Amino acid sequence: MVETPAVFLITRWIYRLLRTMVLAPFRFPVAVSTLVGPVVTVHYLGWLGLALGVALSGAGLGVWWWRWPLSFRSLVVLRALAAWRWFWVYRRHWQPVLVVAGLAESYQERQYLPQIRRVTCSEWADRVRVRLVAGTAPADFENRVVELAHGFAAPSCRVSGLGPRDVVLEFPRHDLLAEPLDALAVPDEVDLCALPMGLREDGQPWRMRLHGTHVLTVGVTGAGKGSVIWSAIRALLPALSDGSVRVWAIDPKRMELSYGRSLFARYADSAEAAVGLLEAAVDDMQERAARYAGHQRTHVATPEDPFVVVVLDEVAFLTAYHPDRDIRRRAENAIATLTSQGRSVGFCVLAALQDPRKEVMNLRNLFPDKVALRLDEASQVDMVLGEDARDRGANAHLIDPDVPGVAFVRLEGSPVPVRVRVAYVSDDDIAAMATEYGPSHGLRSVPGEGVA
Ligand SMILES: Nc1ncnc2c1ncn2[C@@H]1O[C@H](COP(=O)(O)OP(=O)(O)OP(=O)(O)O)[C@@H](O)[C@H]1O
């Protein structure tokens, strides 16, 4: 083994120290001027000058905070917080946490650590930009999100790539989704590509697309699947009353959707009727597709050609649990046809499911969008959100049972799953929705017999 001579080590330390001192005013101009400014002031103007300077700066900051609180918050408060968090949390614990988590690399008896490049704070999270050790990959961090979150005392950690050799670790400081959300206000206008559903963990509204897609909501019993369905229906209400959107509902449990029955253009609660409803949807869809062929490539929702949302609660009842094989086969065929052909002609399936295993539901890949509420096992997360989702922090199997309505979803254009909480639409809300929007919508449903 070759030992590095002490003189080399000392020279390297001195070089590093000098480099830090020279670069510090450029890297941390505010911190350096806050430290150096008072010393220079005392030197040239004395203590009275310093007192005056402090008073003037304090007054200036006060006016800034009072007149422009938003810019004060982002340019002063959050930056000061970032500097503090960099120093107190990340810098201080960086080496032990990374070594214990197995993210430090060794080469020829020397240890190489990924370097913190920058820490920034948003209202809800810290973002730590990290320079990787050459020869390592972002996936090393993705595989250690649980260790990193615990190591820096954060509720979770999410990793995203930022060009070659750079990753960003996002650590929430507190959980904005801890409290339940009441049902959201009914929007004035319906945007089928962005229905207001709840809140994202970064404090932004969570909006869900229905147009041009199908959505599968998966979660154990009591995870909040009903909230996803009802929040979507609530966001559609104005379009239900003007007739440009129609909801066809299948309610095998006869519990979830029956409250709002008067909102649905069609409703079925028995297996036979449910399959009839699905097949009727396929017929309508195919008739529309034939009409559009060669004339129209995209669907625009109008009362003449409404956007049809087929809401399917506990889809496994039809595809796996029903004793009649013929029912299961017909249901699967109809769902597969609707999901594979319905998107461009204005048919959308919004389905809920408890158990995502293949033997229960082998059509899940026909749903482009998934909502993963609390799940039983890690392997189920892979089934719903894809194999890489847990590596990116989407641990839906670790969602606390005390926070129903919390889920992971992938937003458009981003591979990183986002944690959201769907608003809770209570039975009273549903009753009020049915009273206000139901009768004018003119429902014709035959309970128990299915298709109206
Ligand atoms: N978004 C939410 N926010 C807060 N609490 C919720 C939310 N969604 C559901 N809950 C609570 O959890 C309970 C169960 O919810 P819900 O019936 O929607 O779950 P589910 O997934 O549909 O279950 P099941 O499969 O048994 O029907 C509700 O009665 C309510 O108290």
Ligand as a Chemical Component Dictionary entry (heavy atoms), coordinates in Angstrom:
data_LIG
# 
_chem_comp.id                   LIG 
_chem_comp.type                 NON-POLYMER 
_chem_comp.pdbx_formal_charge   0 
_chem_comp.three_letter_code    LIG 
# 
loop_
_chem_comp_atom.comp_id 
_chem_comp_atom.atom_id 
_chem_comp_atom.alt_atom_id 
_chem_comp_atom.type_symbol 
_chem_comp_atom.charge 
_chem_comp_atom.model_Cartn_x 
_chem_comp_atom.model_Cartn_y 
_chem_comp_atom.model_Cartn_z 
_chem_comp_atom.pdbx_ordinal 
LIG N1  N1  N 0 -60.057 12.429 0.490  1  
LIG C1  C1  C 0 -60.326 12.103 1.750  2  
LIG N2  N2  N 0 -59.955 12.912 2.743  3  
LIG C2  C2  C 0 -60.241 12.569 4.019  4  
LIG N3  N3  N 0 -60.889 11.466 4.395  5  
LIG C3  C3  C 0 -61.291 10.633 3.439  6  
LIG C4  C4  C 0 -61.025 10.902 2.077  7  
LIG N4  N4  N 0 -61.521 9.905  1.343  8  
LIG C5  C5  C 0 -62.075 9.044  2.212  9  
LIG N5  N5  N 0 -61.946 9.480  3.483  10 
LIG C6  C6  C 0 -62.402 8.779  4.679  11 
LIG O1  O1  O 0 -62.144 7.403  4.506  12 
LIG C7  C7  C 0 -63.354 6.652  4.543  13 
LIG C8  C8  C 0 -63.340 5.579  3.453  14 
LIG O2  O2  O 0 -63.337 6.208  2.194  15 
LIG P1  P1  P 0 -63.896 5.535  0.884  16 
LIG O3  O3  O 0 -65.151 4.779  1.179  17 
LIG O4  O4  O 0 -63.928 6.560  -0.190 18 
LIG O5  O5  O 0 -62.764 4.530  0.567  19 
LIG P2  P2  P 0 -62.745 3.481  -0.585 20 
LIG O6  O6  O 0 -61.357 3.392  -1.043 21 
LIG O7  O7  O 0 -63.773 3.838  -1.623 22 
LIG O8  O8  O 0 -63.131 2.161  0.177  23 
LIG P3  P3  P 0 -64.034 0.939  -0.306 24 
LIG O9  O9  O 0 -63.218 0.195  -1.318 25 
LIG O10 O10 O 0 -64.263 0.164  0.930  26 
LIG O11 O11 O 0 -65.277 1.553  -0.894 27 
LIG C9  C9  C 0 -64.459 7.693  4.329  28 
LIG O12 O12 O 0 -65.611 7.350  5.005  29 
LIG C10 C10 C 0 -63.881 8.939  4.887  30 
LIG O13 O13 O 0 -64.115 9.009  6.280  31 
# 
loop_
_chem_comp_bond.comp_id 
_chem_comp_bond.atom_id_1 
_chem_comp_bond.atom_id_2 
_chem_comp_bond.value_order 
_chem_comp_bond.pdbx_ordinal 
LIG N1  C1  SING 1  
LIG C1  N2  SING 2  
LIG C1  C4  DOUB 3  
LIG N2  C2  DOUB 4  
LIG C2  N3  SING 5  
LIG N3  C3  DOUB 6  
LIG C3  C4  SING 7  
LIG C3  N5  SING 8  
LIG C4  N4  SING 9  
LIG N4  C5  DOUB 10 
LIG C5  N5  SING 11 
LIG N5  C6  SING 12 
LIG C6  O1  SING 13 
LIG C6  C10 SING 14 
LIG O1  C7  SING 15 
LIG C7  C8  SING 16 
LIG C7  C9  SING 17 
LIG C8  O2  SING 18 
LIG O2  P1  SING 19 
LIG P1  O3  DOUB 20 
LIG P1  O4  SING 21 
LIG P1  O5  SING 22 
LIG O5  P2  SING 23 
LIG P2  O6  DOUB 24 
LIG P2  O7  SING 25 
LIG P2  O8  SING 26 
LIG O8  P3  SING 27 
LIG P3  O9  DOUB 28 
LIG P3  O10 SING 29 
LIG P3  O11 SING 30 
LIG C9  O12 SING 31 
LIG C9  C10 SING 32 
LIG C10 O13 SING 33 
# 
